[in-house]
Amino acid sequence: MGALAWLLFPLVAAVGAGLWGSWANRTRKARSDGPELDGYARFREAMEKPRTGA
């Protein structure tokens, strides 16, 4: 019976990981990379500006 319990632990963990992965990915389809790309574009513009001051 103890061996059966040790075999069930990975199975329960795998099912839990699958449920968590599907829950964590639920809004990714609706969300695009727009905000991240906009932030990166602002960062690049700031880095390309010449430095003024001392």
mmCIF entry with sequence, helices, sheets and N, C-alpha, C, O atoms, coordinates in Angstrom:
data_MODEL
# 
_entry.id   MODEL 
# 
_entity.id                         1 
_entity.type                       polymer 
_entity.pdbx_number_of_molecules   1 
# 
_entity_poly.entity_id                      1 
_entity_poly.type                           'polypeptide(L)' 
_entity_poly.nstd_linkage                   no 
_entity_poly.nstd_monomer                   no 
_entity_poly.pdbx_seq_one_letter_code       MGALAWLLFPLVAAVGAGLWGSWANRTRKARSDGPELDGYARFREAMEKPRTGA 
_entity_poly.pdbx_seq_one_letter_code_can   MGALAWLLFPLVAAVGAGLWGSWANRTRKARSDGPELDGYARFREAMEKPRTGA 
_entity_poly.pdbx_strand_id                 A 
# 
loop_
_entity_poly_seq.entity_id 
_entity_poly_seq.num 
_entity_poly_seq.mon_id 
_entity_poly_seq.hetero 
1 1  MET n 
1 2  GLY n 
1 3  ALA n 
1 4  LEU n 
1 5  ALA n 
1 6  TRP n 
1 7  LEU n 
1 8  LEU n 
1 9  PHE n 
1 10 PRO n 
1 11 LEU n 
1 12 VAL n 
1 13 ALA n 
1 14 ALA n 
1 15 VAL n 
1 16 GLY n 
1 17 ALA n 
1 18 GLY n 
1 19 LEU n 
1 20 TRP n 
1 21 GLY n 
1 22 SER n 
1 23 TRP n 
1 24 ALA n 
1 25 ASN n 
1 26 ARG n 
1 27 THR n 
1 28 ARG n 
1 29 LYS n 
1 30 ALA n 
1 31 ARG n 
1 32 SER n 
1 33 ASP n 
1 34 GLY n 
1 35 PRO n 
1 36 GLU n 
1 37 LEU n 
1 38 ASP n 
1 39 GLY n 
1 40 TYR n 
1 41 ALA n 
1 42 ARG n 
1 43 PHE n 
1 44 ARG n 
1 45 GLU n 
1 46 ALA n 
1 47 MET n 
1 48 GLU n 
1 49 LYS n 
1 50 PRO n 
1 51 ARG n 
1 52 THR n 
1 53 GLY n 
1 54 ALA n 
# 
_struct_asym.id          A 
_struct_asym.entity_id   1 
# 
loop_
_struct_conf.conf_type_id 
_struct_conf.id 
_struct_conf.pdbx_PDB_helix_id 
_struct_conf.beg_label_comp_id 
_struct_conf.beg_label_asym_id 
_struct_conf.beg_label_seq_id 
_struct_conf.pdbx_beg_PDB_ins_code 
_struct_conf.end_label_comp_id 
_struct_conf.end_label_asym_id 
_struct_conf.end_label_seq_id 
_struct_conf.pdbx_end_PDB_ins_code 
_struct_conf.beg_auth_comp_id 
_struct_conf.beg_auth_asym_id 
_struct_conf.beg_auth_seq_id 
_struct_conf.end_auth_comp_id 
_struct_conf.end_auth_asym_id 
_struct_conf.end_auth_seq_id 
_struct_conf.pdbx_PDB_helix_class 
_struct_conf.details 
_struct_conf.pdbx_PDB_helix_length 
HELX_P HELX_P1 AA1 GLY A 2  ? ALA A 24 ? GLY A 2  ALA A 24 1 ? 23 
HELX_P HELX_P2 AA2 GLY A 34 ? GLU A 48 ? GLY A 34 GLU A 48 1 ? 15 
# 
_struct_conf_type.id          HELX_P 
_struct_conf_type.criteria    ? 
_struct_conf_type.reference   ? 
# 
loop_
_atom_site.group_PDB 
_atom_site.id 
_atom_site.type_symbol 
_atom_site.label_atom_id 
_atom_site.label_alt_id 
_atom_site.label_comp_id 
_atom_site.label_asym_id 
_atom_site.label_entity_id 
_atom_site.label_seq_id 
_atom_site.pdbx_PDB_ins_code 
_atom_site.Cartn_x 
_atom_site.Cartn_y 
_atom_site.Cartn_z 
_atom_site.occupancy 
_atom_site.B_iso_or_equiv 
_atom_site.pdbx_formal_charge 
_atom_site.auth_seq_id 
_atom_site.auth_comp_id 
_atom_site.auth_asym_id 
_atom_site.auth_atom_id 
_atom_site.pdbx_PDB_model_num 
ATOM 1   N N  . MET A 1 1  ? 0.822  -1.198 0.000   1.00 0.00 ? 1  MET A N  1 
ATOM 2   C CA . MET A 1 1  ? 0.000  0.000  0.000   1.00 0.00 ? 1  MET A CA 1 
ATOM 3   C C  . MET A 1 1  ? 0.862  1.255  0.000   1.00 0.00 ? 1  MET A C  1 
ATOM 4   O O  . MET A 1 1  ? 0.496  2.264  -0.603  1.00 0.00 ? 1  MET A O  1 
ATOM 5   N N  . GLY A 1 2  ? 2.012  1.194  0.679   1.00 0.00 ? 2  GLY A N  1 
ATOM 6   C CA . GLY A 1 2  ? 2.908  2.347  0.707   1.00 0.00 ? 2  GLY A CA 1 
ATOM 7   C C  . GLY A 1 2  ? 3.467  2.656  -0.679  1.00 0.00 ? 2  GLY A C  1 
ATOM 8   O O  . GLY A 1 2  ? 3.640  3.819  -1.044  1.00 0.00 ? 2  GLY A O  1 
ATOM 9   N N  . ALA A 1 3  ? 3.749  1.591  -1.453  1.00 0.00 ? 3  ALA A N  1 
ATOM 10  C CA . ALA A 1 3  ? 4.264  1.806  -2.803  1.00 0.00 ? 3  ALA A CA 1 
ATOM 11  C C  . ALA A 1 3  ? 3.216  2.482  -3.685  1.00 0.00 ? 3  ALA A C  1 
ATOM 12  O O  . ALA A 1 3  ? 3.550  3.319  -4.524  1.00 0.00 ? 3  ALA A O  1 
ATOM 13  N N  . LEU A 1 4  ? 1.972  2.123  -3.494  1.00 0.00 ? 4  LEU A N  1 
ATOM 14  C CA . LEU A 1 4  ? 0.902  2.742  -4.268  1.00 0.00 ? 4  LEU A CA 1 
ATOM 15  C C  . LEU A 1 4  ? 0.787  4.231  -3.954  1.00 0.00 ? 4  LEU A C  1 
ATOM 16  O O  . LEU A 1 4  ? 0.543  5.048  -4.842  1.00 0.00 ? 4  LEU A O  1 
ATOM 17  N N  . ALA A 1 5  ? 0.963  4.568  -2.692  1.00 0.00 ? 5  ALA A N  1 
ATOM 18  C CA . ALA A 1 5  ? 0.915  5.982  -2.307  1.00 0.00 ? 5  ALA A CA 1 
ATOM 19  C C  . ALA A 1 5  ? 2.058  6.747  -2.974  1.00 0.00 ? 5  ALA A C  1 
ATOM 20  O O  . ALA A 1 5  ? 1.852  7.865  -3.445  1.00 0.00 ? 5  ALA A O  1 
ATOM 21  N N  . TRP A 1 6  ? 3.256  6.166  -3.021  1.00 0.00 ? 6  TRP A N  1 
ATOM 22  C CA . TRP A 1 6  ? 4.388  6.839  -3.657  1.00 0.00 ? 6  TRP A CA 1 
ATOM 23  C C  . TRP A 1 6  ? 4.203  6.973  -5.160  1.00 0.00 ? 6  TRP A C  1 
ATOM 24  O O  . TRP A 1 6  ? 4.751  7.893  -5.768  1.00 0.00 ? 6  TRP A O  1 
ATOM 25  N N  . LEU A 1 7  ? 3.446  6.081  -5.763  1.00 0.00 ? 7  LEU A N  1 
ATOM 26  C CA . LEU A 1 7  ? 3.155  6.207  -7.193  1.00 0.00 ? 7  LEU A CA 1 
ATOM 27  C C  . LEU A 1 7  ? 2.068  7.254  -7.449  1.00 0.00 ? 7  LEU A C  1 
ATOM 28  O O  . LEU A 1 7  ? 2.030  7.862  -8.519  1.00 0.00 ? 7  LEU A O  1 
ATOM 29  N N  . LEU A 1 8  ? 1.198  7.461  -6.482  1.00 0.00 ? 8  LEU A N  1 
ATOM 30  C CA . LEU A 1 8  ? 0.134  8.440  -6.662  1.00 0.00 ? 8  LEU A CA 1 
ATOM 31  C C  . LEU A 1 8  ? 0.628  9.875  -6.484  1.00 0.00 ? 8  LEU A C  1 
ATOM 32  O O  . LEU A 1 8  ? 0.051  10.792 -7.068  1.00 0.00 ? 8  LEU A O  1 
ATOM 33  N N  . PHE A 1 9  ? 1.679  10.092 -5.693  1.00 0.00 ? 9  PHE A N  1 
ATOM 34  C CA . PHE A 1 9  ? 2.198  11.446 -5.495  1.00 0.00 ? 9  PHE A CA 1 
ATOM 35  C C  . PHE A 1 9  ? 2.584  12.116 -6.813  1.00 0.00 ? 9  PHE A C  1 
ATOM 36  O O  . PHE A 1 9  ? 2.141  13.237 -7.061  1.00 0.00 ? 9  PHE A O  1 
ATOM 37  N N  . PRO A 1 10 ? 3.392  11.478 -7.674  1.00 0.00 ? 10 PRO A N  1 
ATOM 38  C CA . PRO A 1 10 ? 3.715  12.137 -8.955  1.00 0.00 ? 10 PRO A CA 1 
ATOM 39  C C  . PRO A 1 10 ? 2.491  12.336 -9.848  1.00 0.00 ? 10 PRO A C  1 
ATOM 40  O O  . PRO A 1 10 ? 2.401  13.325 -10.575 1.00 0.00 ? 10 PRO A O  1 
ATOM 41  N N  . LEU A 1 11 ? 1.562  11.404 -9.788  1.00 0.00 ? 11 LEU A N  1 
ATOM 42  C CA . LEU A 1 11 ? 0.352  11.541 -10.602 1.00 0.00 ? 11 LEU A CA 1 
ATOM 43  C C  . LEU A 1 11 ? -0.471 12.749 -10.143 1.00 0.00 ? 11 LEU A C  1 
ATOM 44  O O  . LEU A 1 11 ? -0.934 13.534 -10.970 1.00 0.00 ? 11 LEU A O  1 
ATOM 45  N N  . VAL A 1 12 ? -0.647 12.894 -8.857  1.00 0.00 ? 12 VAL A N  1 
ATOM 46  C CA . VAL A 1 12 ? -1.390 14.038 -8.330  1.00 0.00 ? 12 VAL A CA 1 
ATOM 47  C C  . VAL A 1 12 ? -0.645 15.336 -8.636  1.00 0.00 ? 12 VAL A C  1 
ATOM 48  O O  . VAL A 1 12 ? -1.266 16.346 -8.964  1.00 0.00 ? 12 VAL A O  1 
ATOM 49  N N  . ALA A 1 13 ? 0.682  15.311 -8.528  1.00 0.00 ? 13 ALA A N  1 
ATOM 50  C CA . ALA A 1 13 ? 1.470  16.504 -8.836  1.00 0.00 ? 13 ALA A CA 1 
ATOM 51  C C  . ALA A 1 13 ? 1.350  16.873 -10.313 1.00 0.00 ? 13 ALA A C  1 
ATOM 52  O O  . ALA A 1 13 ? 1.252  18.055 -10.643 1.00 0.00 ? 13 ALA A O  1 
ATOM 53  N N  . ALA A 1 14 ? 1.354  15.893 -11.195 1.00 0.00 ? 14 ALA A N  1 
ATOM 54  C CA . ALA A 1 14 ? 1.231  16.163 -12.624 1.00 0.00 ? 14 ALA A CA 1 
ATOM 55  C C  . ALA A 1 14 ? -0.149 16.737 -12.956 1.00 0.00 ? 14 ALA A C  1 
ATOM 56  O O  . ALA A 1 14 ? -0.258 17.664 -13.759 1.00 0.00 ? 14 ALA A O  1 
ATOM 57  N N  . VAL A 1 15 ? -1.185 16.196 -12.350 1.00 0.00 ? 15 VAL A N  1 
ATOM 58  C CA . VAL A 1 15 ? -2.532 16.723 -12.587 1.00 0.00 ? 15 VAL A CA 1 
ATOM 59  C C  . VAL A 1 15 ? -2.632 18.145 -12.050 1.00 0.00 ? 15 VAL A C  1 
ATOM 60  O O  . VAL A 1 15 ? -3.210 19.018 -12.697 1.00 0.00 ? 15 VAL A O  1 
ATOM 61  N N  . GLY A 1 16 ? -2.068 18.376 -10.866 1.00 0.00 ? 16 GLY A N  1 
ATOM 62  C CA . GLY A 1 16 ? -2.082 19.723 -10.301 1.00 0.00 ? 16 GLY A CA 1 
ATOM 63  C C  . GLY A 1 16 ? -1.318 20.706 -11.164 1.00 0.00 ? 16 GLY A C  1 
ATOM 64  O O  . GLY A 1 16 ? -1.762 21.837 -11.361 1.00 0.00 ? 16 GLY A O  1 
ATOM 65  N N  . ALA A 1 17 ? -0.165 20.283 -11.686 1.00 0.00 ? 17 ALA A N  1 
ATOM 66  C CA . ALA A 1 17 ? 0.617  21.163 -12.559 1.00 0.00 ? 17 ALA A CA 1 
ATOM 67  C C  . ALA A 1 17 ? -0.140 21.468 -13.846 1.00 0.00 ? 17 ALA A C  1 
ATOM 68  O O  . ALA A 1 17 ? -0.092 22.595 -14.340 1.00 0.00 ? 17 ALA A O  1 
ATOM 69  N N  . GLY A 1 18 ? -0.828 20.490 -14.386 1.00 0.00 ? 18 GLY A N  1 
ATOM 70  C CA . GLY A 1 18 ? -1.622 20.726 -15.592 1.00 0.00 ? 18 GLY A CA 1 
ATOM 71  C C  . GLY A 1 18 ? -2.760 21.698 -15.350 1.00 0.00 ? 18 GLY A C  1 
ATOM 72  O O  . GLY A 1 18 ? -3.022 22.574 -16.173 1.00 0.00 ? 18 GLY A O  1 
ATOM 73  N N  . LEU A 1 19 ? -3.436 21.544 -14.219 1.00 0.00 ? 19 LEU A N  1 
ATOM 74  C CA . LEU A 1 19 ? -4.521 22.475 -13.886 1.00 0.00 ? 19 LEU A CA 1 
ATOM 75  C C  . LEU A 1 19 ? -3.987 23.880 -13.665 1.00 0.00 ? 19 LEU A C  1 
ATOM 76  O O  . LEU A 1 19 ? -4.575 24.851 -14.140 1.00 0.00 ? 19 LEU A O  1 
ATOM 77  N N  . TRP A 1 20 ? -2.883 23.993 -12.952 1.00 0.00 ? 20 TRP A N  1 
ATOM 78  C CA . TRP A 1 20 ? -2.302 25.315 -12.709 1.00 0.00 ? 20 TRP A CA 1 
ATOM 79  C C  . TRP A 1 20 ? -1.843 25.947 -14.028 1.00 0.00 ? 20 TRP A C  1 
ATOM 80  O O  . TRP A 1 20 ? -2.043 27.143 -14.238 1.00 0.00 ? 20 TRP A O  1 
ATOM 81  N N  . GLY A 1 21 ? -1.234 25.161 -14.911 1.00 0.00 ? 21 GLY A N  1 
ATOM 82  C CA . GLY A 1 21 ? -0.782 25.690 -16.196 1.00 0.00 ? 21 GLY A CA 1 
ATOM 83  C C  . GLY A 1 21 ? -1.935 26.188 -17.046 1.00 0.00 ? 21 GLY A C  1 
ATOM 84  O O  . GLY A 1 21 ? -1.833 27.239 -17.680 1.00 0.00 ? 21 GLY A O  1 
ATOM 85  N N  . SER A 1 22 ? -3.019 25.451 -17.066 1.00 0.00 ? 22 SER A N  1 
ATOM 86  C CA . SER A 1 22 ? -4.172 25.904 -17.851 1.00 0.00 ? 22 SER A CA 1 
ATOM 87  C C  . SER A 1 22 ? -4.800 27.145 -17.216 1.00 0.00 ? 22 SER A C  1 
ATOM 88  O O  . SER A 1 22 ? -5.272 28.027 -17.933 1.00 0.00 ? 22 SER A O  1 
ATOM 89  N N  . TRP A 1 23 ? -4.812 27.227 -15.891 1.00 0.00 ? 23 TRP A N  1 
ATOM 90  C CA . TRP A 1 23 ? -5.351 28.410 -15.218 1.00 0.00 ? 23 TRP A CA 1 
ATOM 91  C C  . TRP A 1 23 ? -4.454 29.620 -15.459 1.00 0.00 ? 23 TRP A C  1 
ATOM 92  O O  . TRP A 1 23 ? -4.953 30.720 -15.696 1.00 0.00 ? 23 TRP A O  1 
ATOM 93  N N  . ALA A 1 24 ? -3.133 29.429 -15.402 1.00 0.00 ? 24 ALA A N  1 
ATOM 94  C CA . ALA A 1 24 ? -2.209 30.545 -15.578 1.00 0.00 ? 24 ALA A CA 1 
ATOM 95  C C  . ALA A 1 24 ? -2.221 31.057 -17.021 1.00 0.00 ? 24 ALA A C  1 
ATOM 96  O O  . ALA A 1 24 ? -1.916 32.225 -17.263 1.00 0.00 ? 24 ALA A O  1 
ATOM 97  N N  . ASN A 1 25 ? -2.562 30.213 -17.958 1.00 0.00 ? 25 ASN A N  1 
ATOM 98  C CA . ASN A 1 25 ? -2.534 30.581 -19.368 1.00 0.00 ? 25 ASN A CA 1 
ATOM 99  C C  . ASN A 1 25 ? -3.897 31.033 -19.876 1.00 0.00 ? 25 ASN A C  1 
ATOM 100 O O  . ASN A 1 25 ? -4.058 31.244 -21.078 1.00 0.00 ? 25 ASN A O  1 
ATOM 101 N N  . ARG A 1 26 ? -4.871 31.186 -19.004 1.00 0.00 ? 26 ARG A N  1 
ATOM 102 C CA . ARG A 1 26 ? -6.240 31.458 -19.444 1.00 0.00 ? 26 ARG A CA 1 
ATOM 103 C C  . ARG A 1 26 ? -6.403 32.813 -20.099 1.00 0.00 ? 26 ARG A C  1 
ATOM 104 O O  . ARG A 1 26 ? -7.243 32.951 -20.988 1.00 0.00 ? 26 ARG A O  1 
ATOM 105 N N  . THR A 1 27 ? -5.635 33.825 -19.702 1.00 0.00 ? 27 THR A N  1 
ATOM 106 C CA . THR A 1 27 ? -5.798 35.153 -20.283 1.00 0.00 ? 27 THR A CA 1 
ATOM 107 C C  . THR A 1 27 ? -4.737 35.471 -21.331 1.00 0.00 ? 27 THR A C  1 
ATOM 108 O O  . THR A 1 27 ? -4.787 36.531 -21.956 1.00 0.00 ? 27 THR A O  1 
ATOM 109 N N  . ARG A 1 28 ? -3.800 34.591 -21.528 1.00 0.00 ? 28 ARG A N  1 
ATOM 110 C CA . ARG A 1 28 ? -2.717 34.877 -22.460 1.00 0.00 ? 28 ARG A CA 1 
ATOM 111 C C  . ARG A 1 28 ? -3.210 34.949 -23.899 1.00 0.00 ? 28 ARG A C  1 
ATOM 112 O O  . ARG A 1 28 ? -2.640 35.683 -24.706 1.00 0.00 ? 28 ARG A O  1 
ATOM 113 N N  . LYS A 1 29 ? -4.240 34.212 -24.227 1.00 0.00 ? 29 LYS A N  1 
ATOM 114 C CA . LYS A 1 29 ? -4.765 34.230 -25.601 1.00 0.00 ? 29 LYS A CA 1 
ATOM 115 C C  . LYS A 1 29 ? -5.363 35.596 -25.935 1.00 0.00 ? 29 LYS A C  1 
ATOM 116 O O  . LYS A 1 29 ? -5.243 36.070 -27.065 1.00 0.00 ? 29 LYS A O  1 
ATOM 117 N N  . ALA A 1 30 ? -6.001 36.219 -24.961 1.00 0.00 ? 30 ALA A N  1 
ATOM 118 C CA . ALA A 1 30 ? -6.661 37.499 -25.208 1.00 0.00 ? 30 ALA A CA 1 
ATOM 119 C C  . ALA A 1 30 ? -5.665 38.654 -25.156 1.00 0.00 ? 30 ALA A C  1 
ATOM 120 O O  . ALA A 1 30 ? -5.901 39.704 -25.754 1.00 0.00 ? 30 ALA A O  1 
ATOM 121 N N  . ARG A 1 31 ? -4.577 38.470 -24.459 1.00 0.00 ? 31 ARG A N  1 
ATOM 122 C CA . ARG A 1 31 ? -3.613 39.550 -24.277 1.00 0.00 ? 31 ARG A CA 1 
ATOM 123 C C  . ARG A 1 31 ? -2.493 39.428 -25.312 1.00 0.00 ? 31 ARG A C  1 
ATOM 124 O O  . ARG A 1 31 ? -1.992 38.332 -25.565 1.00 0.00 ? 31 ARG A O  1 
ATOM 125 N N  . SER A 1 32 ? -2.113 40.527 -25.892 1.00 0.00 ? 32 SER A N  1 
ATOM 126 C CA . SER A 1 32 ? -1.040 40.504 -26.880 1.00 0.00 ? 32 SER A CA 1 
ATOM 127 C C  . SER A 1 32 ? 0.240  41.035 -26.243 1.00 0.00 ? 32 SER A C  1 
ATOM 128 O O  . SER A 1 32 ? 0.277  41.318 -25.046 1.00 0.00 ? 32 SER A O  1 
ATOM 129 N N  . ASP A 1 33 ? 1.263  41.164 -27.033 1.00 0.00 ? 33 ASP A N  1 
ATOM 130 C CA . ASP A 1 33 ? 2.540  41.678 -26.549 1.00 0.00 ? 33 ASP A CA 1 
ATOM 131 C C  . ASP A 1 33 ? 2.632  43.187 -26.668 1.00 0.00 ? 33 ASP A C  1 
ATOM 132 O O  . ASP A 1 33 ? 3.715  43.751 -26.510 1.00 0.00 ? 33 ASP A O  1 
ATOM 133 N N  . GLY A 1 34 ? 1.528  43.848 -26.940 1.00 0.00 ? 34 GLY A N  1 
ATOM 134 C CA . GLY A 1 34 ? 1.529  45.286 -27.158 1.00 0.00 ? 34 GLY A CA 1 
ATOM 135 C C  . GLY A 1 34 ? 2.162  46.099 -26.045 1.00 0.00 ? 34 GLY A C  1 
ATOM 136 O O  . GLY A 1 34 ? 3.076  46.877 -26.315 1.00 0.00 ? 34 GLY A O  1 
ATOM 137 N N  . PRO A 1 35 ? 1.717  45.954 -24.805 1.00 0.00 ? 35 PRO A N  1 
ATOM 138 C CA . PRO A 1 35 ? 2.302  46.776 -23.734 1.00 0.00 ? 35 PRO A CA 1 
ATOM 139 C C  . PRO A 1 35 ? 3.793  46.523 -23.531 1.00 0.00 ? 35 PRO A C  1 
ATOM 140 O O  . PRO A 1 35 ? 4.547  47.458 -23.262 1.00 0.00 ? 35 PRO A O  1 
ATOM 141 N N  . GLU A 1 36 ? 4.225  45.272 -23.655 1.00 0.00 ? 36 GLU A N  1 
ATOM 142 C CA . GLU A 1 36 ? 5.636  44.970 -23.477 1.00 0.00 ? 36 GLU A CA 1 
ATOM 143 C C  . GLU A 1 36 ? 6.475  45.576 -24.598 1.00 0.00 ? 36 GLU A C  1 
ATOM 144 O O  . GLU A 1 36 ? 7.562  46.103 -24.360 1.00 0.00 ? 36 GLU A O  1 
ATOM 145 N N  . LEU A 1 37 ? 5.956  45.496 -25.818 1.00 0.00 ? 37 LEU A N  1 
ATOM 146 C CA . LEU A 1 37 ? 6.694  46.056 -26.949 1.00 0.00 ? 37 LEU A CA 1 
ATOM 147 C C  . LEU A 1 37 ? 6.729  47.571 -26.886 1.00 0.00 ? 37 LEU A C  1 
ATOM 148 O O  . LEU A 1 37 ? 7.726  48.180 -27.273 1.00 0.00 ? 37 LEU A O  1 
ATOM 149 N N  . ASP A 1 38 ? 5.663  48.191 -26.406 1.00 0.00 ? 38 ASP A N  1 
ATOM 150 C CA . ASP A 1 38 ? 5.654  49.646 -26.250 1.00 0.00 ? 38 ASP A CA 1 
ATOM 151 C C  . ASP A 1 38 ? 6.691  50.077 -25.224 1.00 0.00 ? 38 ASP A C  1 
ATOM 152 O O  . ASP A 1 38 ? 7.406  51.058 -25.431 1.00 0.00 ? 38 ASP A O  1 
ATOM 153 N N  . GLY A 1 39 ? 6.774  49.345 -24.122 1.00 0.00 ? 39 GLY A N  1 
ATOM 154 C CA . GLY A 1 39 ? 7.770  49.661 -23.103 1.00 0.00 ? 39 GLY A CA 1 
ATOM 155 C C  . GLY A 1 39 ? 9.180  49.487 -23.628 1.00 0.00 ? 39 GLY A C  1 
ATOM 156 O O  . GLY A 1 39 ? 10.062 50.289 -23.321 1.00 0.00 ? 39 GLY A O  1 
ATOM 157 N N  . TYR A 1 40 ? 9.403  48.445 -24.418 1.00 0.00 ? 40 TYR A N  1 
ATOM 158 C CA . TYR A 1 40 ? 10.728 48.221 -24.993 1.00 0.00 ? 40 TYR A CA 1 
ATOM 159 C C  . TYR A 1 40 ? 11.088 49.333 -25.976 1.00 0.00 ? 40 TYR A C  1 
ATOM 160 O O  . TYR A 1 40 ? 12.242 49.758 -26.029 1.00 0.00 ? 40 TYR A O  1 
ATOM 161 N N  . ALA A 1 41 ? 10.127 49.802 -26.743 1.00 0.00 ? 41 ALA A N  1 
ATOM 162 C CA . ALA A 1 41 ? 10.388 50.888 -27.690 1.00 0.00 ? 41 ALA A CA 1 
ATOM 163 C C  . ALA A 1 41 ? 10.763 52.168 -26.944 1.00 0.00 ? 41 ALA A C  1 
ATOM 164 O O  . ALA A 1 41 ? 11.673 52.883 -27.363 1.00 0.00 ? 41 ALA A O  1 
ATOM 165 N N  . ARG A 1 42 ? 10.069 52.461 -25.842 1.00 0.00 ? 42 ARG A N  1 
ATOM 166 C CA . ARG A 1 42 ? 10.423 53.634 -25.036 1.00 0.00 ? 42 ARG A CA 1 
ATOM 167 C C  . ARG A 1 42 ? 11.825 53.484 -24.447 1.00 0.00 ? 42 ARG A C  1 
ATOM 168 O O  . ARG A 1 42 ? 12.582 54.454 -24.392 1.00 0.00 ? 42 ARG A O  1 
ATOM 169 N N  . PHE A 1 43 ? 12.169 52.292 -24.013 1.00 0.00 ? 43 PHE A N  1 
ATOM 170 C CA . PHE A 1 43 ? 13.499 52.041 -23.464 1.00 0.00 ? 43 PHE A CA 1 
ATOM 171 C C  . PHE A 1 43 ? 14.570 52.265 -24.528 1.00 0.00 ? 43 PHE A C  1 
ATOM 172 O O  . PHE A 1 43 ? 15.589 52.900 -24.256 1.00 0.00 ? 43 PHE A O  1 
ATOM 173 N N  . ARG A 1 44 ? 14.348 51.749 -25.732 1.00 0.00 ? 44 ARG A N  1 
ATOM 174 C CA . ARG A 1 44 ? 15.333 51.932 -26.800 1.00 0.00 ? 44 ARG A CA 1 
ATOM 175 C C  . ARG A 1 44 ? 15.494 53.398 -27.162 1.00 0.00 ? 44 ARG A C  1 
ATOM 176 O O  . ARG A 1 44 ? 16.611 53.865 -27.384 1.00 0.00 ? 44 ARG A O  1 
ATOM 177 N N  . GLU A 1 45 ? 14.388 54.125 -27.222 1.00 0.00 ? 45 GLU A N  1 
ATOM 178 C CA . GLU A 1 45 ? 14.473 55.553 -27.527 1.00 0.00 ? 45 GLU A CA 1 
ATOM 179 C C  . GLU A 1 45 ? 15.276 56.285 -26.458 1.00 0.00 ? 45 GLU A C  1 
ATOM 180 O O  . GLU A 1 45 ? 16.076 57.167 -26.772 1.00 0.00 ? 45 GLU A O  1 
ATOM 181 N N  . ALA A 1 46 ? 15.066 55.926 -25.217 1.00 0.00 ? 46 ALA A N  1 
ATOM 182 C CA . ALA A 1 46 ? 15.808 56.577 -24.132 1.00 0.00 ? 46 ALA A CA 1 
ATOM 183 C C  . ALA A 1 46 ? 17.300 56.245 -24.204 1.00 0.00 ? 46 ALA A C  1 
ATOM 184 O O  . ALA A 1 46 ? 18.137 57.095 -23.902 1.00 0.00 ? 46 ALA A O  1 
ATOM 185 N N  . MET A 1 47 ? 17.629 55.045 -24.592 1.00 0.00 ? 47 MET A N  1 
ATOM 186 C CA . MET A 1 47 ? 19.036 54.639 -24.675 1.00 0.00 ? 47 MET A CA 1 
ATOM 187 C C  . MET A 1 47 ? 19.735 55.259 -25.882 1.00 0.00 ? 47 MET A C  1 
ATOM 188 O O  . MET A 1 47 ? 20.950 55.453 -25.858 1.00 0.00 ? 47 MET A O  1 
ATOM 189 N N  . GLU A 1 48 ? 18.985 55.569 -26.932 1.00 0.00 ? 48 GLU A N  1 
ATOM 190 C CA . GLU A 1 48 ? 19.588 56.146 -28.134 1.00 0.00 ? 48 GLU A CA 1 
ATOM 191 C C  . GLU A 1 48 ? 19.806 57.646 -28.021 1.00 0.00 ? 48 GLU A C  1 
ATOM 192 O O  . GLU A 1 48 ? 20.583 58.215 -28.788 1.00 0.00 ? 48 GLU A O  1 
ATOM 193 N N  . LYS A 1 49 ? 19.135 58.295 -27.079 1.00 0.00 ? 49 LYS A N  1 
ATOM 194 C CA . LYS A 1 49 ? 19.308 59.741 -26.918 1.00 0.00 ? 49 LYS A CA 1 
ATOM 195 C C  . LYS A 1 49 ? 20.722 60.024 -26.403 1.00 0.00 ? 49 LYS A C  1 
ATOM 196 O O  . LYS A 1 49 ? 21.246 59.296 -25.561 1.00 0.00 ? 49 LYS A O  1 
ATOM 197 N N  . PRO A 1 50 ? 21.325 61.093 -26.923 1.00 0.00 ? 50 PRO A N  1 
ATOM 198 C CA . PRO A 1 50 ? 22.654 61.431 -26.398 1.00 0.00 ? 50 PRO A CA 1 
ATOM 199 C C  . PRO A 1 50 ? 22.543 61.919 -24.970 1.00 0.00 ? 50 PRO A C  1 
ATOM 200 O O  . PRO A 1 50 ? 21.574 62.571 -24.579 1.00 0.00 ? 50 PRO A O  1 
ATOM 201 N N  . ARG A 1 51 ? 23.543 61.590 -24.222 1.00 0.00 ? 51 ARG A N  1 
ATOM 202 C CA . ARG A 1 51 ? 23.556 61.976 -22.805 1.00 0.00 ? 51 ARG A CA 1 
ATOM 203 C C  . ARG A 1 51 ? 23.929 63.442 -22.669 1.00 0.00 ? 51 ARG A C  1 
ATOM 204 O O  . ARG A 1 51 ? 24.920 63.892 -23.245 1.00 0.00 ? 51 ARG A O  1 
ATOM 205 N N  . THR A 1 52 ? 23.143 64.182 -21.915 1.00 0.00 ? 52 THR A N  1 
ATOM 206 C CA . THR A 1 52 ? 23.451 65.594 -21.672 1.00 0.00 ? 52 THR A CA 1 
ATOM 207 C C  . THR A 1 52 ? 23.808 65.765 -20.216 1.00 0.00 ? 52 THR A C  1 
ATOM 208 O O  . THR A 1 52 ? 23.251 65.087 -19.352 1.00 0.00 ? 52 THR A O  1 
ATOM 209 N N  . GLY A 1 53 ? 24.709 66.645 -19.942 1.00 0.00 ? 53 GLY A N  1 
ATOM 210 C CA . GLY A 1 53 ? 25.096 66.898 -18.560 1.00 0.00 ? 53 GLY A CA 1 
ATOM 211 C C  . GLY A 1 53 ? 26.526 66.417 -18.308 1.00 0.00 ? 53 GLY A C  1 
ATOM 212 O O  . GLY A 1 53 ? 27.249 66.041 -19.231 1.00 0.00 ? 53 GLY A O  1 
ATOM 213 N N  . ALA A 1 54 ? 26.899 66.440 -17.063 1.00 0.00 ? 54 ALA A N  1 
ATOM 214 C CA . ALA A 1 54 ? 28.271 66.099 -16.698 1.00 0.00 ? 54 ALA A CA 1 
ATOM 215 C C  . ALA A 1 54 ? 28.493 64.644 -16.573 1.00 0.00 ? 54 ALA A C  1 
ATOM 216 O O  . ALA A 1 54 ? 29.606 64.213 -16.269 1.00 0.00 ? 54 ALA A O  1 
# 
